[in-house]
């Protein structure tokens, strides 16, 4: 696939993805993505994103929890 931002070639990889679902933020590991070799832009297939939603909507194992700061730079 060709990157729409820089025109570089993408390569299939497993990545971490921050994913919002029902007002909660998750960090999901080992997600299939196409990653641009030039600029690093990541592309996810809709079926992959749907599978993440289904997985998170069911009972699932939690590897780790972490605190995340939310910062408003306009303040």
N, C-alpha and C positions, 0 to 999 in steps of 0.2 A: 504494500500500500504506500502511497505517496503522502507525505505530511502536507496539510493545507496551509501551514504557516511558513515553512521554510523550503518546501519542495524536496526534503530529504526522504530517504527510504526508511520504512519502519521494520521492526523485527519483533516477533512474538516473544514475550517475556512474562514472568510472574512478578507482580509488584504489590506494594502495600497501597491501599486506597482508603482515604477518609470518606465515609459514607453516612449521610443523614437519612434516618428513617423515623417517622412519627415523632419528630422533635428531639431525637437522640442522636448523638454523634458516635460512630463506631470507627475503629481502625481495623480494616480487614486485610489479612495477609494472604499471599499466594493467589492473587487475582490475575486471571489471564488478561493481557493487554497487548496492544501493538504500540511500541515505543519508537519514536523517531530517533534515528542515529545521529541526526544533526543537532536538533534543538532540545530533545528530550520530551516533547509533547507526547501525551499518552492518550490512546483511543481505546474505548471499551465497547464491545458489542452489546446491544440491547439485551440479548439473551443472558449474558453474563451479569448485567445489572439486575435483571429480573430474578436470577438465581440467588444473588446476594440478598435481595429483599425477602425472598421466600425463606432462606436460611435464617435470617435474623428475626423473622416473624414467628419462628418456631422456637421451642426450647433448644438452647445451644450451649456448648461449653465455652467458658470465658477463660482465655489464656492469661490475661492480665488486666488490671484496671489502672487508670491513671487520672490525675487531676489535670484539667486544661484551663488555662487563663483565657478570658475573653476581654479584649482590649479595644476601646473606642478611640481611634486616633483623632477624631474630630473634637473631642472633649478638651 
